[in-house]
Amino acid sequence: MSIRILGIAINDYNDPTLDKISNCLNDLNEILGVLNSKYEVADVELLSNPEQTSRKFLYNRLYDYFLNCTNEDSVLLLYNGHGQYNDFLQTTYWQTSDSDSTDASTWLNLADLMNFVRVSQAFHVSIISNSCFSGAIFEENTRGGGIEALAKRKSRLALTAGGIEKVSDGKENSLSPFTKTLSHVLSENKEQELVFSSFAQKVLMSFDPARQQTPMFGPLTNVGHEGGSAVLALKNTKSVKPEFKEISLALNIGLPIHIDYQCEIPLFAENEIFDYIFVNFNIQKIAFHAIHQIQEYIQDDEDFLLENTESIGISASIHYTITALTSDLLSIVLSVHTYFGGPYPNYYIRTLNIGYRPERILTLSDFFPYDDLQVFLTEKIDQYSMDDEQKELLHQYKKYINKGEVEFSISERDITLYFTNEMPKAFKAVGDLTFPL
């Protein structure tokens, strides 16, 4: 049974009194990378943008996610962010991106999450919570009988970074101590079938005893635990070539508008070619930028869309193309399509080019050093345009491209410049210029 993963990482908080946590997204990408590279994973969903980590959005997404599981599902929920505990109510909370540090009603009560887990049809639910005060959700229970006995009984288990205490975020732009231990245990594991309860015990035993936090593990209280445990199955082979899995990013607009929406981006696994955390972070960064632009379009046309949502068929999609994945570089194109009424759909692209050793964002001048961008563009348009019509249009719109805003992608032999974003909808079809690398 492959694992389905729902990952939540909250680095930024609206409330300035809630300290920014620098490593939550790094922590999540580290664990996702190891799991994706070594273990059988069915699908991954990532929630880390501020709009996707508000209390309202997380409540609704967790509700939908767990209520739509089947008894064939084994779910792993990963949370990285602030946590809080109410001594009087003896209740644990996750603090969301829009939480008010002085108002508990703006926090996500884990009692609600436990209700979702309790009624879920998922056969196994495992939670890893890297947050403060997360160890107040357990009941005491143990069971033996080998892997088969554990795998065939329902489970509701959690592994937390600490008890009812604060936990360390680690050095800035690094990993938290808890994540380092998780990653080490997952990476070093040689067992073909790693029982989640066994994995958790190894984490507890491997964690540095000198640190002022105590990770905890146990069954979740009163949510249907029957003594079983999920199993993390190793992949049969390990590929040297970077592997990736498609993941989805949600769109949160907070309006009663139906949008035909889809977003897919690659999540790279741990590999020997490049720093997969750096690569995944930057892919997610450009994807979230595209999502933010879609949200702005919708907000700008809010009144029109609310009045016409049923008649015009609103849609938005983000898809990717990997044009190069070599031992030296990665080149990826995100195509963003939207339709909010009018004669033409809207279309624009975002590109990302990454070099390895050291990992860095590549610019056009890394391939073609030039003193004047407009002179360079003029020469390439004159030499490589398909026809006079394209040449005339590209010359007309090249002036809108600034030096730091050149969208381009690399393939095995060619380089493509994208004038698409600067051109009117009717002319976008001739906005790509390809020439030899």
Buried (B, 14 or more C-beta within 10 A) or exposed (E): BBBBBBBBBBBBBEBEEBEEBBBBBBBBBBBBBBBBBBBBBBEBBBBBBBBBBBBEBBBEBBBEBBEEBEEEBBBBBBBBBBBBBBEEEEBBBBBBBBBBBEEBEBBBBBEBBBBBBBEBEBBBBBBBBBBBBBBBBBEEBEBEEEBEEBBEBBBBBBBBBBBBBEBBBBEEEBBBBBBBBBBBBBEEBEBEEBBBBBBBBBBBEBBEEEBEBBBBBBBBBEBBBEBBBBBBBBBEEEEEEBBBBEBBBBBBBEBEBEBEBBBBBBBBBBBEBBBBBBBBBBBBEBBBEBBEBBBEBBEEBEEEBEEBBEEBEBBBBBBBEBBBBEEEBBBBBBBBBBBBBEEEBBBBBBBBBBBBEEBEEBEBEEEBEEEEBEEBBBEBBEEBBEEEEBBEBBBEBBEEBEEEEBBBBBBEEBBBBBBBBBBEEEBBEBBBBBBEE
